[in-house]
């Protein structure tokens, strides 16, 4: 008898009501934005999914923040494999990937110019 008191009781009528509520919520909740798959980036500003090769979103937001690397001394944009800076001459072990909030228009411009080539 003692074992029966330890089993949690379930109210099947309440569970059925909860299932109906969950279905209604799912039905009327806003549609989820598509998520970026392998080889794609999702814009944080408008949610559009764009090919990874595209550096700017249609809304103008920069999509390649994780691909910008800068000199730790002067914050000039340098290639990922750089070990010294052409601007200030500093030598370093690895370039820095600044947080997205620290990116400047100059950094983005230098990165985009590097994509276009000389």
Buried (B, 14 or more C-beta within 10 A) or exposed (E): EEEEEEEEEEEEEEEEEEEEEEEEEEEEEEEEEEEBEEEBBBBEEEBBBBEBEBBBBEEEBBBBBEEBBBBBBEBBBBEEEBEEBEBEEBEBEEBBBBEEEEBEEEBBEBBBEEEEEE
